[in-house]
């Protein structure tokens, strides 16, 4: 059975990003499917989507990176931050597969890939 997982790595500090808030939205309907916070390992405690809720479609994981970097004191929040919210939009084609969508982030850059 398929599922959607994610994790966040703070590549500026070289460690997981605990306490980062993430929102999952189904783009086809605009429905917010869940709001999550990463654990000490930068992961969610359970899949963000699985079972009957895991179906083909277009989705967005919105990572609240600016809040995370302000909380740990890396950025001040005195003005507009270069990286604030990071939207990752992706498609699920096969609901029988595991889709892992990680975020590698710093206050100045980010990247993603389809993990395993």
C-alpha positions in Angstrom: 0.0 0.0 0.0 1.3 3.4 -0.9 2.2 6.3 1.4 3.6 9.8 1.4 6.5 10.6 3.7 8.9 13.5 4.1 11.9 14.7 6.1 13.7 18.0 6.4 17.5 18.5 6.7 19.0 21.8 7.7 21.9 21.8 5.4 23.4 25.0 6.8 23.8 23.3 10.2 24.4 19.8 8.8 21.6 18.2 10.8 17.8 17.3 10.8 15.4 20.2 11.2 13.2 19.4 14.3 10.1 21.4 14.9 9.4 22.5 11.4 5.7 22.9 10.6 4.4 21.4 7.3 1.0 21.7 5.6 -0.2 19.2 3.1 -2.8 20.3 0.5 -4.5 18.5 -2.3 -4.2 20.9 -5.2 -7.0 19.5 -7.3 -9.6 20.3 -4.6 -7.7 22.9 -2.5 -8.3 20.8 0.6 -5.8 21.0 3.5 -5.2 17.3 4.3 -3.0 17.8 7.3 -0.6 19.9 9.3 2.4 18.3 10.8 5.6 19.1 12.8 8.9 17.3 12.3 10.3 15.3 15.2 13.8 15.4 16.6 15.0 13.4 13.5 13.4 16.0 11.1 10.8 13.4 10.1 7.1 13.0 10.7 6.0 10.5 13.2 3.7 8.8 10.7 3.1 9.1 6.9 1.5 12.4 5.9 -0.9 10.4 3.7 -1.6 6.7 3.4 -4.4 4.1 3.0 -7.6 5.2 1.3 -6.6 8.8 1.5 -3.5 8.2 -0.6 -4.6 8.5 -4.2 -3.4 9.9 -7.5 -3.4 13.7 -7.9 -1.5 16.9 -7.4 -0.3 17.8 -4.0 1.7 20.5 -2.2 3.8 20.2 0.9 4.3 23.7 2.3 7.3 23.9 4.7 7.5 26.8 7.2 11.2 27.2 6.9 11.4 30.8 7.8 9.6 30.1 11.2 12.1 27.3 11.8 15.2 29.5 11.1 13.8 32.4 13.2 13.1 30.0 16.1 16.7 28.7 16.1 18.1 32.2 15.8 19.7 31.8 12.3 17.7 34.7 10.9 16.3 37.7 12.8 13.0 38.2 11.1 13.6 42.0 11.1 12.8 42.2 7.4 11.7 40.0 4.5 13.7 36.7 4.7 15.1 35.2 1.6 13.7 31.7 2.3 10.3 31.8 4.1 7.7 29.3 3.1 8.9 26.6 0.7 6.1 25.1 -1.5 6.9 21.7 -3.0 4.3 20.7 -5.6 4.3 17.2 -7.0 2.1 14.5 -8.5 1.2 11.1 -7.3 0.6 8.8 -10.2 0.6 5.3 -8.6 -1.2 5.0 -5.3 0.6 1.6 -4.7 4.0 3.2 -4.4 5.9 5.0 -1.6 6.5 8.7 -2.4 9.2 10.2 -0.2 9.6 14.0 -0.7 12.4 15.4 1.4 13.5 19.0 1.8 17.1 20.1 2.0 17.1 23.7 3.2 19.2 26.6 4.4 18.2 30.2 4.9 19.5 30.9 1.4 18.6 27.8 -0.8 16.6 24.6 -0.9 16.3 21.5 -3.0 14.3 18.3 -3.1 14.2 15.0 -4.9 12.0 11.9 -4.9 13.5 9.7 -2.3 12.9 6.1 -1.4 
